[in-house]
Amino acid sequence: MRDFGLYKRILLVGAFLGGLLSILFVLVALLNHKQHVVIREAASERLAVSAHSIMELQNALPRQVVYDYTYWDDMVTAVQHPDKKWLDQNISTMISSFYLDGVCLYNLEGKLLHHAAPEGVKGMPPFSVQALQNIHSERTTDYYVSGPDGLYHVFGATIHPTRDPGHNQTLPSGYLLVSRLVDQAFLEELETSIGAKAFIRGISRPDTLAGPDSAYITPARDYVVFSDTLRDFSGEPQAVLVLKRKVLKRKVASLEEFRIISGYILALFLFVFLAGAALFVFFARKWARKPLELVKRILIAEDRDALMQLRTAPGEFKQIGRLFETYIQQKEELQIAKELAERSNRLKSEFLSNMSHEIRTPSNGILGFSRLLSGKDLTEEEKAQYASIIIENSEQLLRIIDDILEISNFETNQVKPHNTEADLHVLLNEVYAVFSPQAKQKDIELILKDELVDPQNFVILDSSKLLKILSNILENALKFTAKGFVEFGCRVDGDAIQFYVKDTGIGIDQDRIGSVFERFRQADATIAPRFGGLGLGLAIVKENVLLLGGQIRIESQPGAGTRVGFSIPFVPLNIQGPTAAGTSLTKPIQGVRTILIAEDEEINFFLLKVMLTNINKDFVVLRAKDGQQAVEACRKHPEIQLVLMDIKMPVMNGVDATRAIKAIRPELPIVAQSAYTTLEVRAEARSAGCDDFMTKPITKEILTAILNRLLYS
């Protein structure tokens, strides 16, 4: 293509703009036509919406009547033991009460028990066995049927006891059908409501429509048409409803006036364009041509001489020259950013895919076995097995949610260590007891090497974070070990405690070891489909180790296993006399105690009550459904010895209720219970006076430990 100069390009732009202005009139005419089309389409859509809305409104009453009358114990009795007097008083009166044109009552064998119709109306035709079977299977239905008086709109439902309003808990006892005539009065009412002419093919004014059912009235220029085929229970057409309404048109200027105005606009625009083009050419000669040539040389060849000249150019080109100095650097940074974005997008896709799988898997087990558990004829062994599977999958789902929330808290710096006294002997044996069944199930030897000697086992640290670290590492070790052993242990080395977990699993390539600590990353993209997981476990481990002031390292060889070691500061506990480490937190609880549960949710109250009665059948359990009731209960019942306080409740929340109770009974222990786990919620509960905090879901073991500490210590 020939290379045009800057000035020729400007002239070409002017010629092009002139051509655009010359077709302005054509565009205006096309827009006017498009406006008419849009008006017609909008009118057609409004007609369809109006028709559906009005017909639904007209059908609402008979549909509700059928529904209300068919879950009624007296109706079931009337079908099983027909009583003409009762039927006349309760069924026949439906005609006048609800403006119906027919009522029929059938038993399950298809026998007509009662029929009623207004004076002068023959009523609905007998219903076939197939029609009643359709109602039997659908429970509620409506369709159209032709009768001696014309076209009927029939509404039917199966009859059930009062306790079954949904028509799905009991077997049908019979069938109730009501109807309304689709006659001239119906059409006139429809015309009045919608403002359109209404026709029914083959019923009213049969000469208005001709041809097959699919051939409707062709819309005229100023009219829109809506049609709807009315069908029986089997889907066969019975008639066609047609609505025809005139389109309201707005007055617009004549085409000749519009053409004249367009000509004036074109001439004015052309004059302004030519004057502006002349000025533009003049100033472009002076200020633009040379700087643009310099820019061209820089963009094509990154010419440094051109860059230096551009920095001395007038106006904004001087700033452009400065910007070009960072051009190459920005280009490299953009390339790096692109690679990072692609990598982030890939990791995000993998994470979302894995998360969907990891959440759906336990959810499927929970839903599936919950449905099976609700079935009949289950043995106690099957019930116990299904319940165990539901609990196991629920705990797995909870661990997934906890991992996602924990990594989110790390990102927002909301996690702080909570150091307390701990016995590492007890902690390590608890971890061994938790993972030992899983190891036996896979026929893997689980080994604990506790090299601590008294009193090295008594330390001050955040035991919950240490449990999280060991549990995640051991869970990974057992997941990726098919045979052999998994060994873990610890020892004191100077001012640090050295922990390790060693396995004989699949191992990790050396070039991938660094990536296993990244969030949403696994050593191999094929791991998630084979072993599951979100790629968060070791990321959480590393964050917790760093939070405790420690370090972590991995040694691994593909096919030979992996050794994960980490160290945390050794802060010994000064022991004076016997310690409480050996005290059982789950010792049997005996003795009468009165406990108040402040909980607005029924299922949560029921769960806590069952847990308490399982722990000690002598417990007296009281309930408050909101914070205000909890305060009043503590004021009126001095025998209350413990309060389990939900944080989020109506009327008065748990925090305000705790403050009010502590003001009148400061010695009464109160335990906060909430699904909110953030540090702010815990701190607010503590500041209000709560003696402890339980995070939902609450386990029997946690509840027992708190009861032992607050009621029996």
ZABAMI-457376 format. One record per residue: z, y, x of N, C-alpha, C in turn. Coordinates in pm, whole numbers, plus 50000, padded with zeros to 5 digits. Example, Ala and Ser with C-alpha at 12.3 -4.5 7.8 and 13.67 -1.06 7.14 Angstrom:
ZABAMI-457376
507804943151319507804955051230507804967051320/507084977551285507144989451367507875000351290/
END
This chain:
ZABAMI-457376
500004988050085500005000050000500005012550088/499235022750048499145035050125500485042250128/500865047650246502135054350264501995069050226/502565073050112502505086950068503635094850132/503335107450162504355116250216505315121050109/506315128650153507355133350061506775142349952/505845151449991505325161149894504425154349792/503615144649838502765137349745503615129149647/504715124449698505595116749609506195125749500/506525138049540507055147349441506015150149332/504715152049376503655154449278503455142249188/503555130449246503425118249167504545117249064/505765121249105506885121049011506615130648896/506075142648927505765152048821504735146548725/503665140248780502645134348693503225123248607/504125115648666504735104648593505605109848478/506365120448507507195126248403506345132148290/505185138048328504295143148224503805132048134/503475120648195503065109248113504165104448022/505425104648072506545100647988506705109847868/506535123047893506655132447782505545130447679/504375126347725503265124547631503495113147533/504345103647572504595092447479505905094447402/506515106447416507765109247346507595108147195/506445113347146506215113047002506145098646950/505465089947026505345075846986506735069346978/507575072647075508925066847077509735071246956/509595084246919510315089146802509875081846677/508545079646663508035072346547508575058046543/508595051546659509125037846666510605037546631/511345047746676512765048246644512995049746494/512115057746429512235059346284512015046046213/511015038546259510765025346200511945015846225/512465016446346513605007846380514815011246293/514985024246265516095028446181515995022146042/514765022045987514575015945855514905001045859/514484994245964514774979745977516274977445987/516954985646066518394984046083519124986245951/518644996545873519264999145742519124986945652/517924980845651517694969045567518584957345612/518664955145743519474944045792520954946145759/521424958445775522824961345743523094959345594/522134963845509522294962245365522324947445327/521454939645390521434925245363522754918645403/523274922545519524544916845565525694920745472/525714933445429526764937945338526704930545205/525484927945157525334920545032525894906345046/525574899745158526074886045179527594885845187/528174895345262529644895945275530284898645139/529714908145062530264911344930530204899244838/529064892144841528914880444754529944869844785/530104866544913531084856344952532504860644916/532814873544938534174878444910534484877844761/533554882544677533804882644533533904868344478/533024859244525533074845444476534374838644519/534814841344642536084835744687537244841144603/537194854144568538234860144486538264853944347/537074851444289537014845344157537494830844158/537284824044270537674809944278539134808144317/539804818844360541174817544411542124812544303/541984818044176542924814244070542814799444033/541634794143995541574779843961541934770844078/541594774844199541964766644315543484765944331/544184777444311545644777744322546294770044207/545694770944087546234763643972546214748643998/545094743544046544984729244075546014725244180/546154733344282547104730044390548544729844336/548934740044257550314740944209550664729644112/549694725644028549994715443926549974701243983/549464699144103549274685444153550324681044253/551364688844279552534683144347553754686044259/553904677444158554864679444050555294665744002/556584663044007557094649843965556764647043819/556844657443731556524655343588555064651443570/554184656843652552774653343642552554638743683/553254634243788553174620143828553614611243714/554724614943647555234607043534554224607043420/553594618543394552624619643284551414610643309/551004609243434549864600443464550254585743446/551464582443493551904568343485552304564443343/552884573943267553324571243128552854582743041/551614582642997551044593942922551844597142796/552104609942777552814614942659551974626242601/551344623842483550414633642427551074647142402/552314646842354553004659442328553184667442456/553614660442562553824667442691552504672642746/551454664442731550144668442782549614680542708/549814680942575549354692442498550104705142538/551414703542560552234715242593551984720342735/551674711442829551614715442969550194715543026/549304707342973547944706643028546984715142944/547024713342812546084720642727546304735742736/547554739742756547834754142763547264760642888/546824752642988546214758343107544934765943073/544254761842964542974768042926543184782942900/544144786042814544364800142778545134807642884/546034800542957546874807443056546084811943177/545084804143216544384806943342542884809143322/542454811443194541054814743164540114803943216/540424791343184539604780043226538694775643113/537654768243147536694763143048536774748043033/537724741843101537864727443088538954722143177/539724712043125540764705243202540664690343173/540684682143280540644667543265541724661343351/542364650643297543384643143371542984628543373/542864622743493542474608743511543584601443584/543694588143553544584579943635543804574143752/544474566243835543814560843955542674551443922/542724545043805541644535743767540424543043712/540474556443705539344564043655539344565743504/540474562443439540554563843294540924578143258/540194584043163540464597643118541704597543029/542774604343073544034604542999544124616642906/543494627642944543594639742862542414648842893/541914655742790540794665042806541024677042715/540794688842769540984700942690539894710942725/539454719042625538414729142646538614740142542/538124752242570538234763042471537424759842345/537724766842240537004764842114535534768642132/534644759942087533224762542098532604757542227/533424752042319532934746642446533134731642446/532094724042472532184709442471533014704242588/533044711542695533854707342809533034700042914/533734696243023533084689743138532604675843099/531494671143160531024657443136531964647443203/531914634643162532764624443227532424623743377/533454621943456533264621443601533064607043646/532104605143736531794591843787532884587043882/532844573943906533804567944000533614574044138/532344576644176532074582444308532704596344320/532644604444212533244617744216534754616944233/535404607544159536854606044174537214600644311/536384591644365536644586544500536544597844603/535614607144579535494618644669536774626944668/537334629244548538594636644539539714628744606/539694615344586540744606844645540754607944797/539604608444858539544608845005539784622845059/539344633344984539474646945033540794653444992/541464648144890542724653144832542494665844748/541774675544799541404687244720539934690244744/539234694444639537794696844656537314706044545/536134711644563535484719144456533974717744475/533244716944363531794715344366531244719444229/529924718444214529264722544090528674710144023/528684710143889528124698943813527544704543682/526424698643640525784702843515526424695643397/526644702943287527234697243167526494701943043/527024697942927526344701642801526324716642775/527284724042835527344738542812526694746442924/526214739743028525624746743141526204741643273/526244750443372526714746843505528214749643516/528974739343559530414740743576530764741343725/531704750043757532324749943892533654742443878/533724730543938534854721443919535784722444040/537084722744011538114722644115539024710644087/539194701844184539974689744163540914686844276/541984679144245542954675144348543664662544303/544174655244400544984643344372546404647544336/547094639244257548434642444206549474635544293/550514643244333551564638044421552934643044374/554014636944425555364641644390555624655744444/556684661844393557044675544434557334676544582/557844665944640558204666344783556994666044875/555794664944820554584663844902553604675044868/553934687644899553004698644868551724698144948/551744691145061550544690345142549584679445099/549954671444995549084660644945548744650545054/549594648745153549244639645262550384630445303/551534631345234552674622945270552834610945177/552204611345060552334600444962550954596744910/550864585044846549604580544788549354587844656/548104590744621547794597544496548224589344375/548624596544268548984589844141547904591744036/547024601244055545964603843960545154615844005/544344621643911543464632543948543504643243838/543594655843877543544667143785542314675443821/541464678443720540254686243742540214697643641/539924709743688539734721243601538364727243632/537834735143540536474740343562536314753943498/535304761243550534884773843492533364773443477/532874778743364531434778943340530774789943423/529644786243488528814796143557527744800543457/528144809343364527264813343255526884828143268/526324833443156525874847343160527044857043182/528204853643126529384862243146529784862543293/529684850843360530004850243503529044859043583/527724858243548526724866143620526944881143598/527274885143472527504899343445528734904543520/529754896043530530944900043607530594901543755/529744892443806529314893043945528474905643970/527564908943874526734920843888527584933543891/528614934043805529484945743801530264947343930/530734936043986531564936644107530764940344231/529524935244240528734936944362527734948444351/527324951644228526304961844211524924956544242/524654943944202523364937844228522984929144108/521684926844089521214918043984521474903544025/521994895343930522344881443960521514872143873/521024861143933520214851243863520684837243902/520554827943809520794813743836519534806143802/518924799543897517674792043875517954779643790/517204778443679517274766543596518384766743494/519294777143497520394777643402520264790143314/520214801643381520074814243309518784821143354/517954825443258516664831843288515814823043381/515444811143337514734801843427513404806943474/512824816643406511504821543448511584830743569/512794834543611512894844043722512644837643857/512814824743868512594817643994511654806043970/510834803444067509914792344054509774785644189/509194773544192508984766644319510184758044356/510154751644476511244743144520512514751144548/513624743844575514914750544596514884759944716/514064757244815514024765544936513204778244919/512514779844807511644791544787512414801944706/512874812644771513644823044705512754835244680/513304844844608512554857244581512244864344712/510994868444731510604875544853511134889844846/511894894544947512444908144942511334918644941/511464928344851510544939744850510974949744956/510164960544975510444970145082511794976845063/512124980144937513354987544910514464978744853/514314965644861515334956544807515714946044912/516964941244902517414929844983517894918944889/517754906444935518054894844849519014885644922/520014880344847520924870044897520834857944806/520754845944863520674833844782521634823344836/522184815244745523144804744783522894792644695/522694780944755522464768544681523794762744635/523944760044506525174754344449524994739244441/525894731544503525724717044519526854709344453/526554696244420527594687644364528394681044475/529274671644438530194665744538529464658144646/528244653244616527484645544716526554654244798/526534667444772525664676544847524324678844782/524074672844664522784674744598522744688444529/521634696044543521534709244480521564708244328/522324717344265522394718144120521744730944067/521804741344146521214754144106521194763444227/520524774844210520464784744317520924798144260/521954804144325522424817444288521684827744372/521064837844306520284848044375520814861844336/521044870344437521474884144416520424893544476/520064904244404519034913544448519584927744431/519604935444544520174948944540519234958744611/519164970944560518294981244615518924987144740/518074990144839518524996244964518575011244946/519735017144982519865031644975519265038045099/518275046945085517585053145198518015067645213/518175071645339518495085545368517215093945373/517315106545335516175115545344515985119845488/514755119145537514435123245674513305133345670/513165140545781512085150345790510755143245786/509745150345738508415144245730507885141645869/506945132245877506365128546005505615140246068/504955148745986504205160046040505135170246104/506275172946037507245182146094507785176846227/508045163746228508565157846351507535158846464/506245157446432505195158046533505095172146591/505225182246507505155196146554506325199246647/507525195146604508705197546686508585190546820/508045178146817507865170746942506905177847035/505855184046980504905191447064505565203247132/506375210947057507095222247116508025217547228/508735206547203509665201447304508895197247429/507735190947410506935186347522506435198247606/505965208547539505445220247612506555227147691/507705228847626508825235347694509285227147815/509385213847795509835205347905508825205748021/507515205947988506485206048092506555219048173/506785230248105506905243048176508095242948272/509245238548220510445238148304510235228748421/509555217448394509335207648500508455213548611/507365220448575506465226048675507145236848758/507935245348691508645255748765509665249648860/510395239648813511385233048897510745225649012/509565219448986508885212049093508445221549204/507965233449165507535243149267508705247349354/509845250349291511025254049369511505242449457/511435230349402511895218649477511045216549602/509705218149588508805216349703509115226749811/509405238849767509685249549863510935246449946/512015243149878513265240749951513265227250023/512495217549972512425204650040511765206150177/510755215250188510105217850317511145222450420/512085230750371513005237250462514205228450498/514745221550399516045215150419516025199850417/515005193350365515105179050341514195170450428/512985175350463512015166450524512485160750658/512895169650749513295164950881514555156250875/515645160350804516825151650796516525137850737/515625137550638515295124550578514565115550677/513725121450760513065113550862514085107750960/515095115950996516155110951084516915099351018/517225100750889517925090050816517085077350816/515775078850798514875067250798514925059950931/514905067551041514955061351174516285054051196/517365059951146518675053551163518765040651083/518265040950959518365029050874517485017650924/516315021150979515395010651023515795005051158/516085013951254516305009351391517685012651446/518565018451363519885022751410519745031351537/518825041251529518495049951642519655059451671/520255058151792521405066451828521005081151848/519785083851907519335097651925519165104551790/518585097351694518425103051561519785105851498/520765097251526522105099251473522725112051528/522565114551660523115126751720522455139251661/521115138751638520415150251580520855152651435/521085141651364521475142951223522845149751210/523725147751308525045153851303524985169151317/523835174451367523675189051378522815194751266/522405186251171521545190751060522375199250964/521665207850883522395216550790522945208850670/523975214850609524485209850482525145196150491/524955188250385525595175250373525095165150473/523915167550533523385157850628524295156550752/525065166950783526015165850894527075155250862/527575155250736528565145150696527935131150692/526655130750651525965117750650525875112150791/525655120950889525625116351028526945110351070/528065116551030529365110851064529565097250998/529095095850874529235083150804528445071950871/527275075550925526465065250991527145059951118/528075067551176528765062851297529575050151269/530055049051149530855037151112530015026651039/528705028551040527845019650961527925005151008/527785003251137527784989551190529134982951167/530214990651190531554985151170531754981051024/531344989550933531484986350791530644974250753/529484973050815528614961650787529324948550824/529974948650942530704936650985531904933950894/532604944550857533764942750769533344937350632/532224942250583531724937150455531364922450462/530794918250573530454904150590531714895550590/532744900450662534024893050664534634892750524/534594904250455535154904850320534414895550224/533094894750242532304885850158532724871350177/532884867450305533294853750333534674850750276/535604860650288536944858650233536894857750081/536064866050018535954865749872535384852549823/534354847549893533784834649856534794823449872/535564824349982536584814150004537674815049897/538094827349864539114829249761538634824249626/537374827149594536814822549467536754807349461/536384801249574536334786649579537724780649561/538714786649631540084781649617540594783549475/540244794849415540674797449277540094787049182/538804783949199538164774049112538804760349129/539054756549257539684743649281541094743349222/541844754349237543204754849184543204753649032/542324761448965542284760848819541894746948770/540944740748839540544727248801541694717448819/542384718448935543514709448960544644712148862/544924724948834546014728248744545744722848604/544504724248557544144718848426544404703848421/543974696848527544194682348531545664678848539/546414685948625547824682748644548644685548519/548274695748441549014698948319548604689648205/547314686848195546854678348086547334663848101/547474659048226547864645048246549244642248186/550324649448225551604646548160551624650448013/550864660947975550824664847834550244653647749/549224647047802548624635847730549644624747710/550434621647816551464611347803552524615347703/552944628047706553994632647613553514631747469/552314637247442551804637247305551514623147257/550874615047342550494601647302551684593047268/552664592347357553814583747333554764589647231/554744602947209555534608847101554994604046967/553664603746955553074598646831553384583846812/553284576146921553624561846910555084559946874/555974568346927557404567046902557734569946757/556894578046689557154581046549556684569946456/556034559746512555544548746430556654539346387/556314530646297557274520846246557134507646321/558084498646294558054484946349558074484746501/558764494146564558914493946709560224487146746/560194478846847561414472646897562214482846977/563504479946995564344488947074563834490147216/563304478947269562774479247406561554488347415/560684487747313559504496447312559914511047297/560894513847209561354527547193561904533047324/562724524747393563294529247520562194531747623/561184522747626560084524347721559294537047693/558964539647563558204551547528559004564147559/560314564047527561154575647555561224578347705/561304567547786561344569247931560064575647983/558924571347927557634577047969557554591747931/558034595247809558004609247765558874617747856/560074612747890560974620347978560344622148115/559754611448169559144612148302558004622248305/557144621948202556024631448198556514645648174/557564647448094558114660748071558664666548200/559364658148278559894662948406558764666348502/557674658448499556534661448585555914674848546/555754677148413555194689848367556104701448404/557424699348393558364709848429558294713048577/558104702648662557984705148806556744713548837/555654710848766554424718548787554664733248752/555284735648636555554749348593556514756148691/557544748848735558494754548831557804758548960/556874750049008556154753249132555344765949116/554644767249003553814779148982554694791748973/555824790748899556724802248887557364805549021/557714795149099558374797749226557434804749324/556184800249332555254806649424554974821049378/554994823349245554824836949193556004845749232/557224840149227558414847849268558364851149416/557854841849498557724844749641556754856249664/555654856549587554664867149605555224880849571/556194881349478556774894249437558124896749503/558474888549604559714890249681560954890449592/560964881449491562094880849400563064869649436/562774861749541563614850349575564574854249686/565864852049663566884854749762567744842249779/568254839549902569114827849922570494830049860/571064819249805572414819449749573244808949823/573894813049931574624803750017575974800249956/576274787249953577544782149904578004770849996/579204765949972579704754550048578954741950006/578624733450103577864721350073578274710250168/578164697750118578414685750198577064678850218/576524679150341575194673550366575174658450349/576324651450373576364637050345576024634550198/576694641750110576464639949967575034643849930/574554655149984573224659949950572144650049992/572234644750116571234635250164571264622450083/572444617650046572534605349966572004607549824/572194619649770571594622549640570084622249647/569514627949753568054627549770567584613149783/568304605049860567934591049877567964583749742/569004586449661569124579849532567994583849438/567534596349448566464600949359565134594249393/564804593049523563484588049562563454573049590/564604566649592564624552249620563864544149515/564034546849383563264539049284561754540649302/561294552949332559864555149351559344547349471/560154546749579559734539149698559674524249666/560674519049595560674504749559559474501349471/559134510449381557994507949292556694506349371/556544513749483555354512849567555514502749681/556674495649683556954485749787556924492349925/557564504149933557674511550059559154512350096/559474510350222560854511150267561234525850288/562314530050219562834543650233564084543050321/564054550550433565124549850533565784563550544/567134563650542567914575850562568694574450693/568494583850786569224584150912570034597150918/571294595750876572204607150876573024606751005/572674615351103573334615451233574434625951241/574854631251127575934640951127577284633951134/578214639551207579574634251216580524644651162/581574640051095582544649351039583144658051149/583304671051129583044678251002581714685451001/580694680451077579394687351083578704687650947/579064678350859578394677550730578804688650635/579954695250663580414706150576579854719350629/578924725350552578224737350597578144747450484/577674759250521577394769650422575894772350423/575234769650310573784771950297573414771850150/572144774750122571624774049985571184759649959/572064751649899571764737449882570584735049788/570384743749688569254741649597567924743449669/567854753249763566624755049839566404743249934/567484738149996567344726650086566884714350008/567424712349889566984701149805565504702649770/565074714849740563674717249707562774713649826/563204717649947562414714950067562284699850089/563414692850091563394678350117562634670950007/562834675049881562174668149770560664669549778/560164681549808558714683549817558104675649932/558784675550048558234668250163558254653250136/559374648150080559454633750050558454629749941/558264638349843557294635349737555884634049796/555524643049888554234642049955554144629350039/555224626250112555204614350198554994601650117/555704600350005555554588449921554194588149852/553664599949817552364600449750551244595449841/551284599349970550184596250061550474584050149/551514576350117551824564150192551614552250101/550694543450139550404531550058551234519650102/551594518850230552404507650279553144512550404/554204505050438554984508750554556314514650513/556674526250567557984532050541557894547150537/558944553050478559184567450481560614569350528/560784577150634562104579050694562444593950697/563714597150662564154610950672565594611250721/565964622550780567314623650833567554637450891/568734639150956569054652051016570114650151124/570214660351208571244660751313571464675251351/572614677951414572934691451461572474692851604/571724703551633571224706351768571574720751802/572734722351869573164735951904573554743751781/572904755051760573214763451644572214761351530/571564749851528570584746851423570774732551373/570394730351248570354716751191568894712651186/568574701251251567214696251257567024685551149/566074687851057565714678150954564304672950985/564034660750939562684655450957562384645350846/561084643750816560564633450726559364627250794/559404613950814558344606950886557794595950795/556454594250794555854583850710554734576950784/554244566150725553104558450781551904559850688/551684571950637550624574250539549274576950601/548434584350526547034586150566546864595950680/547864604650703547774614250813546864626050782/546834635550879546064647950863545284650650991/544044655050978543254659051095543904671051163/543804671651296544434682251372543924696051332/542614697151302542064710251269542394714651126/543074705951050543424709450912544934711250892/545714708850998547164709750984547604723750943/546994733951002547394747650971547134751550827/546134745650763545764749750628546654743750520/547454733350554548244726750449549374735750399/549744746050478550804755150434550264766650351/548924767650337548344778350257548454774850110/548584785450028548724783249885547424778349824/547554768649734546424762849661545474755349755/545944751649876545094744349970545664730549995/544764720850013545144707550055544324704050179/544794694250253544134691050380542684686950360/542374681250245541034676250220540704679050073/539464683950046539084687149908539054674849819/539004662649879538974650449799540364645549764/541404652349812542764647549788543164649349642/542864661149584543274663849446542744653549347/541424649849352540954639649258541624626149279/541974622749406542544609549433544044608849412/544774619449452546224618949449546844629249355/546064638949303546624649249217547284660249298/547884669649229548604680549294547834693649290/548594704849302548014718249296547844724549433/548354717949538548304724049671549364734749689/550504733549618551564743449628552804738049698/552944724749706554174718749756554584723549892/553704722149993554054726050129554104741250145/553344748550062553454763250065554854767550022/555384760949917556754763949871557754759749977/557514748150042558414743550149558494753950260/557354758850305557344768650415558074781450375/557814786350252558474798750208559984796850203/560454785250155561894782850147562524781350285/561824774650378562344773350514562494787250578/561464795550563561544809050618562644817150550/562834814950418563874821950346565264818450400/565444805750443566724801450498566854804950646/565874811850702565924815950842565534805050939/564704795450895564334784150979562884784251019/562444772951079561064770951122560624756951081/559304755151064558764742251024557564738751111/557374725951134556254721351217555784707751165/554534704451193553934691851149553254685151268/553494672151281552784663851378552134652451299/550834650651320550144640551239548914635251312/548544623051273547344616651325546704608751212/545404610651186544774603551075544954588451087/545414582250979545604567750975546914563051033/547664571751103548904567451168550134573751106/549994583151016551144589050951551384603450992/552464609050937552794623250957554294624650977/554674634351061556094637751079556244652751054/557044656250952557324670250919558764673150959/558954682851048560284686651091560544701251065/561774704251030562144718351012563604720151052/563914732251090565274735551132565764747651056/567074747951028567704759350964568994762351040/569494774551032570714777951105571904769351064/572724765251162573914757251137575104766651123/575604767750998576784776050970577884766850923/578774762251013579804752450973580834758650881/581434749950801582494753850709583824749850769/584744759450777586084756350828586864748850722/587204736150750587874727450654589374728050676/590124730650572591584730450576592064720250475/592494708450522592974698050432591834691350359/592144684050250591134676550176590104686050115/588874681350111587794689250052587454684249914/586694692749845586264689149710584954681849712/584454678649832583114672449840583074659049772/584184651849777584164638549717584474638449570/584754650049513585094650549371583844648449287/583924639849191582774636949105582604647949002/581394652548990581094662548888580764656248754/580694643248754580334636348629581424626648587/582714629648621583804620748580583894620948427/584454610248368584554609648222585364621248168/584884626948057585554638147993586274633247869/587564636147859588354631747745589174643447695/589654642147570590504652447512589734661247416/590444666047313589834674347210589634688547265/588424693847249588104707447288587204713547179/587374726547155586534733447056585534742147131/584254739947105583174746847177582284753947076/581984766647103581084774647018579704775147084/578674771347007577284772347053576644784246983/576294794647060575584806247005574094804247031/573344800146929571934796446946571224798446813/570104806246813569364808646689568324797946660/567854790846762566834780546742567494767446699/567014761446588567624749346535567544737646634/566394735646694566204723946781567074725046905/567224737346959568074739047077569544736647044/570004741346926571384738746884571614723746866/570674717146799570834702846774570914695046905/570074698747004570094691847132571444693547202/571964705947207573264708247271574384700847199/574334700647066575374693746990575364678747019/574164672847024574064658447053574564655647194/574194664147292574674662247429576204662647435/576814672447367578264673847370578964661847307/578444657147192579084645647127578874632947208/577754632147284577574620547372578534621047490/578824633147540579764634447651581184631447604/581574636547489582924634247435582854635247284/583074624047217582974623947071584074632047004/585124635647080586234643547022585964658547025/584854662947084584554677147086584364682346943/584914694146915584674701146788583644712146817/582484711346753581374720346782581194730246667/581264743246698580984753846601579674760646639/579084767946542577784774146569577744788646523/577084797146602576734810846562575244812546582/574554818446481573104819646487572644832746551/573574841746581573224853946653574454859046726/574274869446806575374874446887576514880046803/576214886646692577254892246607578134881246549/577514870246503578294859046452579164852946560/578664852546685579454847046795580704855246820/580594868646817581754877346837582774875246726/582314874646599583224872546487583904858946495/583174848546536583764835246548584864834946652/584644841346767585674841646871586894849646827/586694859546741587814867546692588624859646589/587944851746503588624844646394589144830946435/588594825046542588974811446581589564811646722/590854813546736591474813546869591424799946937/591134789346859591084775946919589814773647001/588824782646993587604781147074587954782347222/587524772147301587884771647442586684773647535/585454773747480584254775647563583124780447473/582284789647525581134794647450579864791847532/578874785347468577544783547527576654794247464/576324804747538575714816947484574224817847520/573344817447416571914819947439571714834847466/570814838247559570594852147596569774859547492/568684853347445567774860047351568084855447209/568714864447129569054861446990568844873946905/568654872346773568494883946685569824891046661/569744902546596570894910846558571594916546681/572184907546763572824911446888572494901046993/571974905347111571604895647213572824889947283/572614879547364573714872547427574484881047527/573804890047598574484898447697575474907847629/575024914747522575924923747449577074916047383/576764903947330577804895847267578854891547370/578414888347493579364884447598580304895847631/579754907947644580604919547673581644921447562/581234920047436582154922147323583234911347321/582874898647350583854887747349584834889447464/584344892947583585224894647698586204906347676/585824915847593586714927147564587924922747482/587744912747395588864908147310589504895447364/588744887147437589294874747494588774873147637/589304880547732588764880247868588924866847938/589864858547891590084845647958589134834747908/588414837147800587544826947740586304824947826/586054812747878584854810447960583574810647876/582554817447927581254818447858580174814147955/579304805147910578194800047991576894804947929/576124812648004574814817347956573824805947962/572944805147862571874795247862570594802147817/569534800547899568304808047872567124801347939/565934803747880564684799147943564194809248046/564804821448050564454831348151565184827948281/564434827348392565024822748518565014833348627/564614845648597564504855748701565894860048747/565944865548869567214870048924567814881248841/566954889848783567454900848702568234895848581/567704885448514568394879948397569734873848437/569734866148547570984860148593572014870848630/571564881248701572474891848742573034899148621/572194901648520572654908448399573694900148326/573474886848319574434878048253575764877948329/575694877448462576924877548543577684890548525/576974901748526577634914748513578274916348376/577724909748273578304910648139579584902448128/579824893048221581044885148219580844870248207/579584865448210579334851048199579904843948322/580534832348298581154824748406580174815248474/579074812048406578054803248466576744805548394/575684799348445574334801348391573594788048392/573034784148275572234771848265570804775548228/569854770048303568434772548277567864761448190/567214765348080566544755447993565294750248063/564974737048049565694727047972566994722548038/568044720547957569374717148006569514701948009/570024696748119570244682248131571704679048105/571954666648069573314662148041574184662948165/573584660448283574354660748407574844674848438/573954684848422574344698748447575434703048350/575264699648221576254703448120577594696948150/577584684148192578834677148223579554683748340/578804687448444579414693848560580074707148522/579414714948438579974727848396581214725848310/581174715948219582354713148136583534708948223/583294700448322584374696248413584994708248484/584124717448528584634728748607585374738848521/584864741648400585444752348319586514747648221/586484734848181587444730048081588524720948139/588224714148250589134703648296589614705548440/589154716148506589594718148644590944725148648/
END
